[in-house]
Amino acid sequence: MTALERALAAAPVVAVVRNDSIEAAERIARAAIRGGVRLIEITFTVPGAELLIEKLRDQEPEAVIGAGTVLTAEQLERAAAAGAKFAVSP
């Protein structure tokens, strides 16, 4: 079972983080993690989304960090390079 599968089985809730500020998005994501949410989706509407994905991946090992609002192959490649464990596309 992967980390994503374990997180979904434990608590099937995904915090979708969408904000115009990378700093605010980081605060929101960390608050969700502190509150027990283990699946965090950082949308590509957040400026520098891949930077935040990488930072959270490195600093919050108990969380599974993914990318959302992935609209292009290039965004998917950036998310994967940042270590996103999942991607969501509308």
All heavy atoms as an XYZ file, in Angstrom:
655
protein
N       0.856     -1.175      0.000
C       0.000      0.000      0.000
C       0.904      1.240      0.000
O       1.828      1.347      0.787
C      -0.892     -0.030      1.248
C      -1.945      1.047      1.269
S      -3.055      1.033      2.701
C      -4.130     -0.302      2.298
N       0.609      2.183     -0.882
C       1.413      3.402     -0.977
C       1.026      4.382      0.133
O      -0.003      4.223      0.794
C       1.188      4.100     -2.330
O      -0.158      4.595     -2.379
C       1.457      3.164     -3.503
N       1.842      5.417      0.307
C       1.529      6.461      1.297
C       0.195      7.119      0.967
O      -0.594      7.425      1.870
C       2.648      7.501      1.336
N      -0.086      7.323     -0.304
C      -1.361      7.915     -0.711
C      -2.520      6.998     -0.331
O      -3.514      7.444      0.255
C      -1.367      8.192     -2.221
C      -2.667      8.731     -2.815
C      -3.076     10.047     -2.179
C      -2.521      8.882     -4.321
N      -2.393      5.728     -0.601
C      -3.448      4.770     -0.256
C      -3.660      4.684      1.255
O      -4.796      4.638      1.722
C      -3.117      3.392     -0.829
C      -3.188      3.342     -2.338
C      -2.574      2.083     -2.921
O      -1.619      1.529     -2.333
O      -3.052      1.655     -3.986
N      -2.561      4.695      2.010
C      -2.680      4.661      3.477
C      -3.368      5.919      4.002
O      -4.230      5.841      4.880
C      -1.296      4.506      4.124
C      -0.725      3.107      4.035
C       0.514      2.933      4.904
N       1.592      3.853      4.575
C       2.475      3.658      3.597
N       2.420      2.570      2.852
N       3.421      4.535      3.379
N      -3.001      7.069      3.473
C      -3.606      8.332      3.920
C      -5.087      8.364      3.580
O      -5.907      8.792      4.398
C      -2.874      9.516      3.307
N      -5.456      7.911      2.405
C      -6.867      7.881      2.011
C      -7.665      6.918      2.877
O      -8.797      7.194      3.257
C      -7.010      7.506      0.541
C      -6.810      8.632     -0.457
C      -6.741      8.080     -1.878
C      -7.911      9.656     -0.344
N      -7.065      5.779      3.203
C      -7.758      4.792      4.040
C      -7.953      5.327      5.458
O      -8.995      5.101      6.075
C      -6.979      3.488      4.061
N      -6.972      6.052      5.972
C      -7.035      6.559      7.352
C      -8.037      7.703      7.478
O      -8.775      7.769      8.460
C      -5.654      7.014      7.803
N      -8.058      8.590      6.535
C      -8.957      9.755      6.597
C      -9.151     10.280      5.181
O      -8.303     10.995      4.664
C      -8.362     10.846      7.479
N     -10.251      9.908      4.550
C     -10.448     10.271      3.142
C     -10.825     11.745      2.946
O     -11.871     12.073      2.411
C     -11.567      9.334      2.701
C     -12.322      9.064      3.956
C     -11.310      9.074      5.062
N      -9.941     12.625      3.415
C     -10.137     14.069      3.288
C      -8.905     14.656      2.616
O      -7.781     14.342      3.006
C     -10.321     14.721      4.684
C     -10.370     16.227      4.572
C     -11.563     14.175      5.360
N      -9.117     15.495      1.639
C      -8.016     16.192      0.980
C      -8.227     17.688      1.189
O      -9.277     18.225      0.847
C      -7.974     15.886     -0.535
C      -6.839     16.661     -1.203
C      -7.840     14.392     -0.786
N      -7.225     18.351      1.760
C      -7.269     19.808      1.892
C      -6.779     20.398      0.578
O      -5.645     20.162      0.162
C      -6.396     20.268      3.045
N      -7.648     21.139     -0.079
C      -7.293     21.799     -1.340
C      -6.895     23.226     -1.003
O      -7.720     24.009     -0.536
C      -8.464     21.766     -2.341
C      -8.090     22.500     -3.622
C      -8.871     20.332     -2.628
N      -5.621     23.539     -1.226
C      -5.085     24.847     -0.868
C      -4.999     25.699     -2.127
O      -4.266     25.386     -3.051
C      -3.708     24.713     -0.184
C      -3.138     26.081      0.147
C      -3.814     23.832      1.056
N      -5.758     26.785     -2.113
C      -5.824     27.699     -3.250
C      -5.759     29.118     -2.683
O      -6.610     29.505     -1.879
C      -7.140     27.478     -3.987
C      -7.389     28.414     -5.146
C      -8.771     28.190     -5.735
N      -8.972     26.844     -6.219
C      -8.693     26.423     -7.464
N      -8.222     27.271     -8.354
N      -8.906     25.180     -7.817
N      -4.753     29.887     -3.085
C      -4.615     31.253     -2.602
C      -3.755     32.027     -3.578
O      -2.949     31.435     -4.306
C      -4.001     31.264     -1.194
C      -4.269     32.543     -0.455
O      -3.654     33.562     -0.740
N      -5.185     32.496      0.494
N      -3.873     33.353     -3.562
C      -3.066     34.204     -4.438
C      -1.680     34.478     -3.873
O      -0.863     35.117     -4.531
C      -3.769     35.544     -4.673
C      -5.047     35.385     -5.482
O      -5.168     34.392     -6.213
O      -5.918     36.260     -5.367
N      -1.442     34.014     -2.658
C      -0.168     34.263     -1.977
C       0.456     32.938     -1.567
O      -0.192     32.121     -0.900
C      -0.425     35.120     -0.729
O       0.641     35.012      0.189
N       1.716     32.725     -1.942
C       2.391     31.491     -1.556
C       2.556     31.427     -0.034
O       2.462     30.361      0.561
C       3.739     31.318     -2.299
C       4.275     29.886     -2.100
C       4.750     32.362     -1.867
C       5.466     29.550     -2.970
N       2.760     32.580      0.598
C       2.918     32.602      2.060
C       1.619     32.200      2.749
O       1.633     31.404      3.696
C       3.364     33.991      2.535
C       4.748     34.403      2.070
C       4.765     35.007      0.656
O       3.701     35.270      0.065
O       5.878     35.198      0.123
N       0.513     32.739      2.284
C      -0.781     32.370      2.867
C      -1.096     30.904      2.592
O      -1.599     30.195      3.478
C      -1.881     33.269      2.317
N      -0.793     30.435      1.396
C      -1.039     29.032      1.056
C      -0.226     28.112      1.969
O      -0.724     27.076      2.422
C      -0.691     28.777     -0.409
N       1.003     28.495      2.260
C       1.825     27.690      3.163
C       1.214     27.652      4.560
O       1.153     26.595      5.195
C       3.253     28.231      3.225
C       4.141     27.413      4.134
C       5.586     27.865      4.153
O       5.980     28.737      3.348
O       6.339     27.333      4.994
N       0.760     28.798      5.056
C       0.124     28.837      6.385
C      -1.120     27.953      6.423
O      -1.346     27.221      7.397
C      -0.219     30.269      6.776
C       0.990     31.128      7.143
C       0.608     32.435      7.799
N      -0.291     33.257      7.008
C       0.098     34.116      6.061
N       1.382     34.281      5.791
N      -0.793     34.836      5.397
N      -1.912     28.001      5.373
C      -3.126     27.190      5.294
C      -2.769     25.704      5.296
O      -3.366     24.902      6.027
C      -3.937     27.562      4.043
C      -4.490     28.984      4.168
C      -5.056     26.557      3.795
C      -4.973     29.576      2.854
N      -1.804     25.331      4.466
C      -1.407     23.921      4.381
C      -0.874     23.425      5.718
O      -1.247     22.335      6.187
C      -0.353     23.744      3.283
N      -0.032     24.209      6.352
C       0.531     23.780      7.648
C      -0.546     23.694      8.727
O      -0.513     22.796      9.574
C       1.666     24.703      8.059
C       2.907     24.529      7.178
C       4.083     25.307      7.714
N       5.170     25.360      6.776
C       6.096     24.411      6.631
N       6.051     23.327      7.356
N       7.071     24.563      5.749
N      -1.522     24.597      8.692
C      -2.622     24.535      9.657
C      -3.428     23.253      9.448
O      -3.821     22.586     10.419
C      -3.511     25.764      9.532
N      -3.671     22.898      8.201
C      -4.402     21.663      7.910
C      -3.628     20.449      8.412
O      -4.201     19.539      9.018
C      -4.665     21.552      6.415
N      -2.327     20.451      8.201
C      -1.488     19.340      8.664
C      -1.509     19.271     10.186
O      -1.683     18.191     10.768
C      -0.052     19.468      8.106
C      -0.066     19.296      6.582
C       0.874     18.442      8.763
C       1.210     19.719      5.884
N      -1.367     20.421     10.854
C      -1.442     20.442     12.323
C      -2.789     19.931     12.808
O      -2.881     19.316     13.874
C      -1.195     21.852     12.860
C       0.257     22.252     12.940
C       0.468     23.523     13.760
N      -0.441     24.607     13.433
C      -0.256     25.510     12.474
N       0.831     25.475     11.728
N      -1.141     26.467     12.264
N      -3.831     20.171     12.023
C      -5.172     19.727     12.378
C      -5.433     18.257     12.067
O      -6.521     17.760     12.327
N      -4.449     17.581     11.498
C      -4.582     16.153     11.263
C      -4.850     15.734      9.834
O      -4.944     14.540      9.542
N      -4.976     16.681      8.915
C      -5.185     16.334      7.510
C      -3.855     15.848      6.944
O      -2.827     16.497      7.118
C      -5.714     17.541      6.706
C      -5.876     17.201      5.232
C      -7.032     18.024      7.294
N      -3.875     14.709      6.295
C      -2.640     14.131      5.774
C      -2.507     14.218      4.258
O      -1.453     13.936      3.715
C      -2.511     12.668      6.225
C      -2.305     12.533      7.718
C      -0.986     13.192      8.127
N      -0.821     13.275      9.564
C      -0.929     14.403     10.264
N      -1.223     15.538      9.675
N      -0.718     14.411     11.558
N      -3.570     14.594      3.568
C      -3.517     14.770      2.116
C      -3.701     16.249      1.806
O      -4.739     16.833      2.116
C      -4.625     13.962      1.435
C      -4.440     12.450      1.492
C      -5.723     11.747      1.101
C      -3.303     12.031      0.587
N      -2.668     16.843      1.208
C      -2.670     18.273      0.926
C      -2.461     18.471     -0.571
O      -1.467     18.014     -1.129
C      -1.540     18.997      1.705
C      -1.597     18.686      3.202
C      -1.562     20.490      1.413
C      -2.795     19.230      3.923
N      -3.414     19.149     -1.194
C      -3.314     19.481     -2.616
C      -2.994     20.963     -2.750
O      -3.760     21.811     -2.297
C      -4.634     19.168     -3.312
C      -4.674     19.576     -4.766
C      -6.060     19.383     -5.360
O      -6.745     18.405     -5.021
O      -6.454     20.245     -6.173
N      -1.863     21.270     -3.351
C      -1.488     22.653     -3.637
C      -1.851     22.911     -5.093
O      -1.306     22.275     -5.995
C       0.032     22.889     -3.413
C       0.466     22.483     -2.003
C       0.396     24.338     -3.732
C      -0.203     23.251     -0.882
N      -2.778     23.833     -5.321
C      -3.212     24.085     -6.690
C      -2.205     24.962     -7.431
O      -1.487     25.757     -6.822
C      -4.595     24.771     -6.722
O      -4.466     26.093     -6.191
C      -5.638     23.980     -5.945
N      -2.191     24.793     -8.736
C      -1.300     25.621     -9.551
C      -1.806     27.049     -9.696
O      -1.189     27.854    -10.379
C      -1.029     24.959    -10.911
C       0.252     24.169    -10.896
C       0.245     22.849    -10.507
C       1.454     24.757    -11.219
C       1.411     22.114    -10.461
C       2.639     24.041    -11.176
C       2.625     22.712    -10.795
N      -2.890     27.398     -9.023
C      -3.300     28.800     -8.938
C      -2.464     29.530     -7.896
O      -2.462     30.761     -7.864
C      -4.791     28.923     -8.587
O      -5.024     28.300     -7.323
C      -5.666     28.281     -9.659
N      -1.751     28.792     -7.047
C      -0.830     29.385     -6.067
C       0.454     29.766     -6.805
O       1.060     28.904     -7.458
C      -0.508     28.395     -4.922
C       0.563     28.949     -4.005
C      -1.766     28.031     -4.152
N       0.881     31.027     -6.727
C       2.145     31.406     -7.371
C       3.300     30.581     -6.793
O       3.434     30.466     -5.584
C       2.308     32.886     -7.008
C       0.941     33.346     -6.598
C       0.251     32.138     -6.029
N       4.095     29.974     -7.657
C       5.215     29.159     -7.189
C       4.766     27.855     -6.547
O       5.423     27.354     -5.637
N       3.667     27.298     -7.027
C       3.098     26.092     -6.427
C       4.131     24.986     -6.271
O       4.194     24.326     -5.223
C       1.919     25.601     -7.259
N       4.939     24.775     -7.276
C       5.906     23.673     -7.199
C       6.944     23.908     -6.100
O       7.433     22.960     -5.488
C       6.564     23.394     -8.549
C       7.459     24.496     -9.065
C       6.719     25.550     -9.876
O       5.506     25.703     -9.760
O       7.411     26.253    -10.640
N       7.270     25.166     -5.818
C       8.199     25.466     -4.726
C       7.585     25.093     -3.380
O       8.264     24.538     -2.506
C       8.573     26.946     -4.740
C       9.246     27.458     -6.013
C       9.419     28.971     -5.951
C      10.564     26.753     -6.238
N       6.302     25.386     -3.223
C       5.616     25.044     -1.984
C       5.445     23.537     -1.861
O       5.612     22.984     -0.766
C       4.268     25.763     -1.907
C       3.471     25.544     -0.624
C       4.294     25.876      0.623
C       2.192     26.359     -0.669
N       5.141     22.861     -2.945
C       5.029     21.399     -2.922
C       6.336     20.800     -2.425
O       6.345     19.951     -1.533
C       4.660     20.854     -4.316
C       3.214     21.244     -4.661
C       4.864     19.347     -4.391
C       2.847     21.031     -6.122
N       7.445     21.251     -2.987
C       8.753     20.720     -2.598
C       9.057     21.027     -1.126
O       9.523     20.156     -0.378
C       9.846     21.299     -3.499
C      11.213     20.725     -3.220
C      12.241     21.174     -4.238
O      12.024     22.193     -4.935
O      13.273     20.496     -4.332
N       8.777     22.236     -0.691
C       9.050     22.636      0.689
C       8.237     21.794      1.673
O       8.782     21.274      2.656
C       8.730     24.117      0.867
C       9.072     24.676      2.223
C       8.799     26.181      2.243
C       9.294     26.826      3.511
N       9.050     28.288      3.501
N       6.952     21.652      1.408
C       6.108     20.859      2.302
C       6.509     19.388      2.275
O       6.507     18.720      3.315
C       4.638     21.021      1.923
C       4.041     22.408      2.170
C       2.654     22.513      1.550
C       4.002     22.734      3.662
N       6.837     18.890      1.105
C       7.287     17.497      0.998
C       8.504     17.245      1.885
O       8.581     16.248      2.593
C       7.621     17.169     -0.454
C       8.025     15.701     -0.662
C       8.971     15.494     -1.809
N      10.229     16.193     -1.542
C      11.039     16.653     -2.476
N      10.727     16.538     -3.742
N      12.154     17.260     -2.158
N       9.427     18.190      1.891
C      10.652     18.041      2.678
C      10.427     18.260      4.169
O      11.060     17.603      4.993
C      11.718     19.029      2.188
C      12.261     18.687      0.818
O      12.042     17.541      0.346
O      12.886     19.565      0.201
N       9.544     19.185      4.525
C       9.398     19.591      5.929
C       8.235     18.942      6.663
O       8.151     19.041      7.890
C       9.275     21.112      6.007
C      10.517     21.829      5.536
C      10.377     23.332      5.562
O       9.353     23.879      5.950
N      11.432     24.029      5.145
N       7.331     18.319      5.939
C       6.144     17.710      6.555
C       6.027     16.255      6.098
O       5.135     15.884      5.337
C       4.871     18.495      6.170
C       4.887     19.959      6.542
C       4.726     20.204      8.033
O       4.468     19.251      8.800
O       4.852     21.372      8.453
N       6.934     15.396      6.574
C       6.979     14.020      6.063
C       5.730     13.191      6.369
O       5.483     12.184      5.700
C       8.220     13.430      6.739
C       8.435     14.277      7.942
C       7.955     15.651      7.583
N       4.920     13.607      7.353
C       3.706     12.858      7.678
C       2.574     13.139      6.690
O       1.573     12.422      6.665
C       3.244     13.164      9.106
C       2.681     14.552      9.316
C       3.717     15.675      9.493
O       4.911     15.479      9.205
O       3.310     16.762      9.919
N       2.733     14.156      5.866
C       1.697     14.534      4.903
C       2.044     14.022      3.510
O       3.212     13.853      3.158
C       1.539     16.052      4.877
N       1.009     13.768      2.734
C       1.157     13.399      1.329
C       0.779     14.652      0.530
O      -0.361     15.106      0.590
C       0.244     12.207      0.961
C       0.369     11.877     -0.514
C       0.576     10.994      1.827
N       1.749     15.185     -0.194
C       1.571     16.463     -0.882
C       1.383     16.221     -2.376
O       2.166     15.502     -3.005
C       2.799     17.390     -0.661
C       3.166     17.490      0.820
C       2.554     18.759     -1.289
C       2.094     18.073      1.710
N       0.346     16.838     -2.930
C       0.080     16.704     -4.352
C      -0.186     18.048     -4.998
O      -0.160     19.095     -4.344
N      -0.450     17.989     -6.284
C      -0.682     19.196     -7.084
C      -2.100     19.178     -7.625
O      -2.625     18.123     -7.976
C       0.305     19.253     -8.244
N      -2.702     20.366     -7.695
C      -4.048     20.474     -8.247
C      -4.140     21.552     -9.303
O      -3.194     22.320     -9.506
N      -5.258     21.590     -9.972
C      -5.492     22.505    -11.087
C      -4.341     22.387    -12.090
O      -3.789     23.376    -12.562
C      -5.684     23.958    -10.613
O      -6.546     23.969     -9.466
C      -6.330     24.815    -11.695
N      -3.969     21.152    -12.365
C      -2.909     20.872    -13.334
C      -3.548     20.910    -14.719
O      -4.388     20.077    -15.050
C      -2.247     19.496    -13.052
C      -1.190     19.193    -14.095
C      -1.663     19.469    -11.645
N      -3.150     21.897    -15.500
C      -3.787     22.148    -16.791
C      -2.925     21.805    -17.986
O      -3.436     21.708    -19.109
C      -4.213     23.620    -16.885
C      -5.154     24.114    -15.785
C      -5.410     25.609    -15.950
C      -6.448     23.331    -15.786
N      -1.611     21.639    -17.778
C      -0.721     21.382    -18.903
C       0.270     20.271    -18.544
O       0.514     19.990    -17.360
C       0.097     22.638    -19.276
O       0.989     22.952    -18.189
C      -0.807     23.838    -19.569
N       0.843     19.684    -19.568
C       1.875     18.670    -19.351
C       3.074     19.292    -18.640
O       3.698     18.648    -17.786
C       2.293     18.057    -20.688
N       3.363     20.539    -18.945
C       4.496     21.229    -18.311
C       4.255     21.379    -16.803
O       5.167     21.169    -16.009
C       4.698     22.587    -18.992
C       5.915     23.351    -18.520
C       5.565     24.420    -17.494
O       4.414     24.872    -17.453
O       6.460     24.782    -16.713
N       3.042     21.716    -16.409
C       2.735     21.812    -14.983
C       2.872     20.446    -14.313
O       3.386     20.346    -13.197
C       1.322     22.354    -14.757
C       1.187     23.830    -15.026
C      -0.245     24.307    -14.883
O      -1.192     23.580    -15.176
N      -0.401     25.543    -14.437
N       2.419     19.402    -14.981
C       2.548     18.057    -14.432
C       4.020     17.693    -14.244
O       4.395     17.126    -13.212
C       1.848     17.045    -15.334
C       1.867     15.598    -14.844
C       1.194     15.477    -13.483
C       1.192     14.693    -15.870
N       4.849     18.038    -15.193
C       6.286     17.773    -15.083
C       6.893     18.550    -13.919
O       7.710     18.006    -13.164
C       6.994     18.127    -16.396
C       6.655     17.181    -17.524
C       7.133     17.654    -18.880
O       7.798     18.713    -18.974
O       6.830     16.957    -19.871
N       6.488     19.816    -13.746
C       6.992     20.620    -12.623
C       6.536     20.034    -11.296
O       7.310     19.984    -10.325
C       6.539     22.078    -12.762
C       7.267     22.801    -13.873
C       6.789     24.199    -14.202
N       6.049     24.927    -13.214
C       5.060     25.781    -13.513
N       4.697     25.985    -14.758
N       4.440     26.431    -12.545
N       5.294     19.587    -11.228
C       4.783     18.980     -9.997
C       5.551     17.700     -9.657
O       5.950     17.483     -8.517
C       3.289     18.669    -10.143
N       5.784     16.868    -10.677
C       6.530     15.632    -10.456
C       7.960     15.920    -10.017
O       8.473     15.284     -9.095
C       6.530     14.789    -11.735
N       8.591     16.906    -10.641
C       9.956     17.269    -10.260
C      10.030     17.793     -8.824
O      11.033     17.598     -8.150
C      10.504     18.315    -11.234
N       8.937     18.412     -8.358
C       8.882     18.932     -6.996
C       8.561     17.842     -5.976
O       8.608     18.080     -4.775
C       7.846     20.052     -6.897
N       8.203     16.648     -6.477
C       7.924     15.536     -5.574
C       6.467     15.332     -5.245
O       6.135     14.627     -4.288
N       5.561     15.917     -6.025
C       4.131     15.709     -5.789
C       3.817     14.218     -5.889
O       4.293     13.543     -6.790
C       3.306     16.488     -6.802
N       3.026     13.727     -4.943
C       2.669     12.313     -4.911
C       1.386     12.014     -5.682
O       1.063     10.852     -5.906
C       2.517     11.826     -3.467
C       3.791     11.914     -2.681
C       4.859     11.044     -3.287
C       6.131     11.099     -2.456
N       7.244     10.450     -3.132
N       0.647     13.061     -6.046
C      -0.540     12.891     -6.871
C      -0.795     14.202     -7.601
O      -0.237     15.238     -7.256
C      -1.770     12.475     -6.036
C      -2.216     13.495     -5.027
C      -3.176     14.457     -5.335
C      -1.697     13.486     -3.727
C      -3.587     15.390     -4.388
C      -2.112     14.402     -2.778
C      -3.056     15.359     -3.115
N      -1.631     14.133     -8.632
C      -1.994     15.329     -9.395
C      -3.484     15.248     -9.717
O      -4.018     14.164     -9.950
C      -1.175     15.441    -10.664
N      -4.129     16.408     -9.708
C      -5.551     16.503    -10.021
C      -5.719     17.517    -11.149
O      -5.124     18.589    -11.123
C      -6.353     16.963     -8.778
C      -7.831     17.106     -9.108
C      -6.151     15.991     -7.623
N      -6.534     17.127    -12.121
C      -6.791     18.008    -13.252
C      -8.296     18.138    -13.434
O      -9.010     17.138    -13.315
C      -6.166     17.417    -14.512
O      -6.394     18.229    -15.620
N      -8.780     19.352    -13.682
C     -10.229     19.498    -13.893
C     -10.680     18.826    -15.180
O      -9.952     18.594    -16.069
C     -10.434     21.004    -13.950
C      -9.106     21.621    -14.140
C      -8.079     20.603    -13.768
